[in-house]
Amino acid sequence: MRIVLFGPPGVGKGTQAELLANHFHLVKFSMGDLLRQEVAVSSSIGRRVESYLKQGNLVPDDIIVELVYNFLLENRERDILFDGFPRNLNQAHSLEQNLAQLGQKIDFALELYIADEEIIKRLQNRLYCSSCGRIYNCLTDPPKKKGICDVCGQELIKRDDDEEPVIRRRLDVYNSQTRLLTEYYKELNVYKRIDASGSKEQIFKRICEILDGYIDKE
Ligand code: AMP
C-alpha cells in the first residue's frame, strides 16, 4: 500500500501523517522533516537546500527525487505514507516511474483542504518539538505546559518559514504547482478529497473512513 498525502501548508498533513502511520503501521516519509534535518546538521544537501526552505520555495527536483529513490529502495517491502511529496507534476511522474520499476503503484492520493485564511491563522499559531517532531497549535491544541513538549519534555519552537510573508509564498507555490496533482491523481483513479476543517480527531476519522477496509491494521 502506497499513499500520498498532500494539501496546502498548515492544513494538518504532518499531524495526520503521524496519526495514520501509527494507526495503520505505515512507514512515514516526510520530505519537509527530512530536509529540515539535513539543514539542522548542515550536511552538504542541507547547505544546498536551506535558502529554498527559508523563502518558501520548492527545493530543485533532482535533489528531491534522489532522496526519495534511496528511501524507496530501503523500504520496498513496507507500506508507505508520503507526506509532502510529490509537490509538482514532475515529482509525481518520477514517483510513478520509480514505483513501477519495483512493481508498485500509488493506491490513494489524499488531498486535505481548507480556506487560505484559516491556513494563515493555523500556521501563525503552530509550534513543534525540536526533538520528537510533535506538532502543536497554541489555540486549538496547546501543550500542557507552555513551550514544552508533552511527549518528550523538550523545548517547542516555531518554524522559520511560519511567518506571514513566507506562508503567503508557500501558498502561492501550492496553488501554482502542487494543486495540479489533483487532476493527475483523478486520472489515475486514486484521488480522494478530505475536508480538513475541525479538530484533528474529526479529520483523522474522515480519512479512516476512506482507508478502513483497504489496509490491514495488524
Ligand atoms: P513542509 O514541511 O512539507 O511544509 O515543507 C517545508 C519546505 O520544504 C517546503 O516549503 C519546501 O521548501 C521544502 N519541501 C518539502 N517537500 C518538498 C518537495 N517534495 N519538493 C520540493 N521542496 C520540498
Boltz pocket constraint, residues with backbone or C-beta under 6 A from the ligand:
constraints:
  - pocket:
      binder: B
      contacts: [[A, 9], [A, 31], [A, 32], [A, 33], [A, 35], [A, 52], [A, 53], [A, 54], [A, 56], [A, 57], [A, 58], [A, 59], [A, 60], [A, 64], [A, 83], [A, 84], [A, 85], [A, 86], [A, 87], [A, 91], [A, 161], [A, 170]]
      max_distance: 6.0
